[in-house]
Amino acid sequence: MLWGYFAAGGTGAHHKIDDIMREEYYVDILKQHLKTSVRKLKLGRKWVFQMDNDPKHTSKVVAKWLKDNKVKVLEWPSQSPDLNPIEYLWAELKKRVQARRPTNLTQLYQLCQEEWAKIHPTYCGNLSKATRNI
């Protein structure tokens, strides 16, 4: 499983999840990658973080970390994964990686890293615009 971040300006970090994703682990991922990605993508101060309503994402532990770190979170309707633009990005990544036919988990992750880095900012920008209009 992967965690990933993107904005209209391109892909940010992505993180391989080797363990069962629990709320504390999710906070660790946010600590490691969220602000780094925001800086990499030069989002400045006026950005809003979007995530779905997975119980790990909406837990008290995560909510406290987000609040303590002054992360503005987009309110998200329940039961609406198709509206989340990252689902389309995951589908694109899956298509690209499958085309390269990985033969083991190590190669799979390596290809995921390579293809994630190749996703053009224009693609991310179009995804962002398209889902804003839904």
C-alpha positions in Angstrom: 0.0 0.0 0.0 1.1 3.6 -0.7 0.3 6.9 0.8 0.7 9.8 -1.6 0.4 13.6 -1.8 -0.2 15.8 -4.8 -1.4 19.2 -5.7 -2.2 21.1 -8.9 1.5 21.7 -9.3 2.5 18.1 -9.3 3.3 15.1 -7.1 4.7 15.4 -3.7 5.9 12.6 -1.5 4.7 9.1 -1.5 5.3 6.5 1.2 5.3 2.8 1.2 3.2 1.3 4.0 4.6 -2.0 5.1 2.5 -2.4 8.2 -1.1 -2.2 9.1 -2.2 1.4 8.8 -3.2 2.7 12.2 -3.9 6.2 13.2 -0.6 6.7 14.9 1.2 5.4 11.8 -0.8 7.8 9.7 0.3 10.7 11.9 3.9 9.6 11.5 3.5 9.7 7.7 2.0 13.2 7.9 4.9 14.3 10.1 7.4 12.9 7.7 5.9 14.0 4.4 3.1 16.6 4.5 5.0 19.8 5.1 7.9 18.6 3.0 5.5 18.1 0.1 3.9 21.5 0.6 7.4 23.1 0.4 8.4 21.1 -2.6 5.3 22.1 -4.4 5.7 25.8 -3.3 2.1 26.0 -2.0 2.8 28.8 0.4 0.5 29.3 3.3 -3.0 29.1 1.7 -3.4 25.4 1.0 -6.1 23.0 2.2 -5.4 19.4 2.9 -7.9 16.9 1.5 -8.3 13.3 2.7 -11.3 10.9 2.7 -13.3 9.9 5.8 -11.4 6.7 6.5 -11.6 6.2 10.3 -7.9 6.5 10.6 -8.0 9.9 8.9 -10.8 11.2 11.1 -9.5 9.8 14.4 -9.0 12.0 17.4 -5.2 11.4 17.3 -5.0 12.6 13.7 -7.4 15.5 14.2 -5.3 16.7 17.2 -2.1 16.5 15.1 -3.7 18.4 12.2 -5.0 21.1 14.6 -1.7 21.4 16.5 0.1 21.8 13.2 -2.5 24.3 11.9 -3.4 22.2 8.9 -6.6 23.3 7.3 -8.6 20.3 6.2 -11.3 20.2 3.5 -14.6 18.9 4.9 -15.4 15.8 3.0 -18.8 14.1 2.4 -19.1 10.6 3.6 -19.2 7.7 1.1 -17.7 9.7 -1.8 -14.4 8.1 -2.8 -15.0 8.7 -6.5 -14.8 12.5 -5.9 -11.3 12.2 -4.4 -8.9 13.2 -7.1 -6.1 11.0 -5.7 -8.2 7.9 -6.7 -7.7 8.9 -10.3 -4.0 9.4 -9.7 -3.7 6.0 -8.2 -5.4 4.5 -11.2 -2.9 6.2 -13.5 0.0 5.0 -11.4 -1.3 1.5 -11.4 -1.7 1.5 -15.2 1.9 2.8 -15.7 3.4 0.3 -13.3 1.4 -2.7 -14.7 2.7 -1.8 -18.2 6.2 -2.3 -16.9 5.4 -5.8 -15.6 7.1 -5.9 -12.2 8.1 -9.4 -11.1 8.5 -9.0 -7.3 7.6 -6.6 -4.5 10.9 -4.8 -4.5 10.6 -4.1 -8.2 7.0 -3.1 -7.8 7.9 -0.5 -5.3 10.8 0.7 -7.4 8.6 1.1 -10.4 6.0 2.9 -8.3 8.7 5.4 -7.2 9.9 6.0 -10.8 6.4 6.4 -12.3 5.2 8.6 -9.4 8.1 10.9 -10.1 7.3 11.0 -13.9 3.6 12.1 -13.5 3.6 15.5 -15.1 2.4 18.5 -13.1 -0.1 19.3 -16.0 -1.8 15.9 -15.3 -2.1 16.8 -11.6 -3.4 20.3 -12.4 -6.0 18.9 -14.7 -7.1 16.4 -12.1 -7.4 19.2 -9.5 -9.4 21.4 -11.9 -11.7 18.6 -13.0 -12.6 17.5 -9.5 -13.1 21.1 -8.3 -15.9 21.3 -10.8 -17.8 18.2 -9.7 
